[in-house]
Amino acid sequence: MLIRKERLLVVPAVDVLDDEAVRLAQGDFERVTTRAADPADLAERLVEAGAELVHLVDLSAARAGRIRPQLVRRVASAAAPAPVQAAGGIRSPADATALLDAGASRVVVGTAAFEREDALDELVAELRDRLVVAIDVRNGKVAVDGWVRTTALTVDEAVDRCVAAGVRRLLCTAIERDGTLAGPAVDLLGHVCARSGLPVLAAGGMRSLDDLAAVERAGCEGAIVGRALLEGLLPLSVLAGARRQRWTPGGHATASDLQA
């Protein structure tokens, strides 16, 4: 189990569409903003730069609703000894267990968590602290099925369900900001932290050291960062906890090192 530290944990995202590491704008499969290295190679380079946890999202699995344990196995092996949290396509406790068996240290579940009233109870009973529930928000409502479908479930309703079921960690994404470099939805994140009282990972729009500081002030335990790392807006040194240091190019890994 990954223990929370006194500083914000910066978690690099490895998003995979088909067999390629990419970044999408607002979760739109037709809007690829960045292409990177092979997913396993990218994960290895991120860990070499100091990543303590890798956030792996199988976009193809999320869209199709079918997990790919072989992808998780390959990326987890490349990222070792850093743990991997895997997301995408998980529709049942059995799917989640299959990804854990493939090498993930914990799994992120969104769609399956909210498909019926007792779904969260089953997931918590099966996975306990290896479960992270994703609250993916579009216009104040929870989106599922790879963000393709927006439900009638409000953020507060989703948070309350998670708390009642005994969920131990949340991941909150503002879909409108994801992959846009528009900055995080600090108010939303602060609200989810305060209402849930749980450790919350923030995602969507991270672009600068100021953004990371704002997310930390909002109460989040960590921030998931993708495009800003791949495009060099954030130095890779943030992965090793150097977010407050004034960065100069000399002596630091850079975005180009992720493309090698």
N, C-alpha and C positions, 0 to 999 in steps of 0.2 A: 504494500500500500504506500502510495506517495504521501509523504507528510507535508503539511502546509508549513511554509517558512515565513519569517517576519517580513520578507520583501515580496513584491509582486512577482509571480512566476510568469515568465514570457514563454509561450508555447508556440513553436512554429507549426504551421499547417502544411500538410502534404495532401493536396486534393487531386484525385486521380480520375480522369475521364478516359474510358477505354484502358489504354496502357500507358498513358502520358500524364505527367504531373502538370496541372494547369491552375489558373485562377479564373473564376467566372465573375461577372458583374451582376450583383443582386440575385445570384443563384440561377441566372438564365443560361441554359445550355448552349444557346446560340451566340452568347457574348463572352468569348474567351479573351481575357485581357492579357494574360501572361502565360507563356509556356516555359517549362523548366526542364530539368534533366529527367532521366529515368527515375521513377519514384523511390526505388531502393537506394540508388546513388544519392539522390537528394537527401533522403533521411540520414544516410551515413554522414554526409557533409555537414548537415545541421547539428548532428550530435558532436562531430569533431569541433564545431564552433562553440560548443558549450551547452546545447539544448539538454535539459533534464527530463523532458517529456516531449513526445512527438504526437501531434493530432493528425491521424490518418482518416481522410474522408473518401470513401469510394463513391464517387458521383454516379458512376454507371449503375452500381448496385442500388443506390437510392432511387434512381429513376425507374429501374426495372423491378425493384422489390425482391431482389435475389442477391444474397451475399456471395462474396468471392474469398473464401478462406485462403486460397493460394496466394492472393495479393497480400493479405495480412501477414501470412507466414514469411513471405519474402521481405517485406518492409520491416517487420519486427526483428528478423535475423540481422538485417543491415543496420538497424538502429541500436542493437544491443551494445552496451548494457543499459542504455536509456529505455524506459518503458514506452509503449505505444498505446494510445487510446484510440479505438477503432470505431468508425461511424459509417453508416450507409447501408441500407437494405435490410436492416434488422427488423423482422416482423413478428418474432416470437422469442420466448426464452431459449428455445432450442437453437435458433440462429445466433443469439448472443453467446451461448455456451460454445458453439462451434468456432466463433472468432476468438474466444478466450483459449480454447484448445489449440488454435492455430498460432498463438503467441501473443495476443493482445493482453495487456495488463488490466484494462478495463474497457467497457464498451459504452458508446453514447447512443441512446435510444430516444427517438422522437415520435415517429408515426405510431409505433406499436404501444407506446406509453399512454396514448389518449384515444385509442380506437374504441374502447369500451370502459365501463365504470370500474371493473375489477382488474383491468390489465396491469395497472401499477402494482397492485398487491402481489400479483404473480411474479412480476419482474423483480421486485424487492426481495421476495422470499427466495428466489432462485439465485440472485446475483449479489445481494447485499451491498457492500462498499465497492464492488467492482462495476456498479451501475452509475452512469451519469445520465440524467434526463435532460434532453434538449428542449428548450422552450424557444422556438423559432417564431419571431413576431413580424407580422406584416399588418400595418394599419391597426395595431392594437389587438389583433387576433392571432391565434396559433396556426401556423402553416405546417402541412405534412406532405408525405409522398414526394420527397425531394423538393419541397417548397412549391410544388406545382398546384396544390390544393389548399385553400385557406378555409379553416373551420369556423364555426360560430363560437368557439371557446375563447374566452378572454384571457389575458395574461394573469389576472388575479385568480380566476377559476383554475387555471393550470397550476399555478404556484400552490394554491390551497390543496389541490388534489395530491400534489407531490408531498407536501408536508404531512398530510393525513396518512399517506401510505408508508411513511418512513423513509422516503428517498433521502440520500445523504449528500448529494452534490448535484448542482444544476449547471447547465451551459445555456447562456442566453445570447441569442443572435438577433440583431436588428437587420432584417433581410434587406430593407431599402438601402442600407449602408454597406452591406457586405461586398467586398471587392471593389469599392468605389473610391477609397482613400478620402472619404468625406468626414472622417472623425467618428468616434463612437457615440452611441445614444446614451449619454451619461445619466440622464434622468430616468430612463427605462431601467438601466442597470442598477442604479441606486435604489429604485423602487423594488426591484426583484430581490435584492440583497436584504433590504429592510423587512419586507413582507415575509420572506421565507426563513430568515435567520440561518440559512445554509451557506456553505462555501459555494461561490458562483464564479464560473469561468465566463469571461466576456468575449464576444466575437462581433466583428462587423465594423469596418471603417478605420481600423488602427493605421496611423500614418506617421506618428512622431513621438518623441520622448514626452512631450506635453500630454499627448493622448494617454500614454501609459500611466502617467502620474494622475490624470483625472480619473481613470478607471480604478486606480488604487484608492483614491480618496472616496470614490463611490462605495467602497467596501468589498470589491471583488478580490478573490484570491489569486486570479491569474487572467492573462489576456492572450487570446489566440491571434497570431499575426501571420499573414500570408503574403499578400502582394507587396506590402511595404518592405519586407525582407528581400523578396525576389528582385525588386526593382531598385534596391539600395537606398530607400528613403530612411530606413532604420539600419544601423550597423549591426552586424552579427554579434557584436559584443553584448547586446542586450540579452542574448540568450544565456550569458554567464552572469547576469545580474548587474551589468554595468550601466543601467539605464540613466543614472544621474551624472555619469562622467561626460565631460565635453570630449566629443570624438573627433579625431583627426585621422586621415587615411593611413598614415604610416603605422605599420605593425598590427593592423587589424584585418581580419577576414572581411571581404566585401561581397556584394551581390554577384560579381563575376565569378567568384569561387564556387557558387552554386550551379553555374552553367557549365563548368568544366567537364 
